[in-house]
Amino acid sequence: MNICAIVFNFFLVMVLLLSASVAWAGDVLEAQCSCGYFKTGLFAFAGRSNYRDVCMAPALCKATGEVVLCNILDDSKASPDCPLEHPAIYGGPDLPPLNPTRDIASWFLQSRGIAVHITDGAYTCPRCGEVSLRFRKIGSWD
Ligand SMILES: [Zn+2]
């Protein structure tokens, strides 16, 4: 093994370690709309101990008029905070963002072909129904 191969392998290992640690940290989000709706403390995605079975994605519950979190790795895709069977997932086909320019939070689970993107675009508000809800990342958790 020549020196280039050794340096390359070291670099590759570091990249893998860094990406693994990033993949374990969920994001804490808040959602705010111009109508006054505000929800904070949304512990999205997953942490170090549960990332294999849990991916909590922000979703819209039409029954309660709230942004809820929904485990999209659970086959039922139900949320403990929403009585409806299938809350609509933000960023999914039913609730795409309006005018997104970048991701503010995202989650990839390559082994299950799952990617969730929350962008800086506007989303449907659960309270007023206008596409004027915006998410903000306020921290990370694991
Ligand atoms: Zn609103």
Boltz pocket constraint, residues with backbone or C-beta under 6 A from the ligand:
constraints:
  - pocket:
      binder: B
      contacts: [[A, 33], [A, 34], [A, 35], [A, 36], [A, 37], [A, 125], [A, 126], [A, 127], [A, 128], [A, 129], [A, 130], [A, 132], [A, 133]]
      max_distance: 6.0
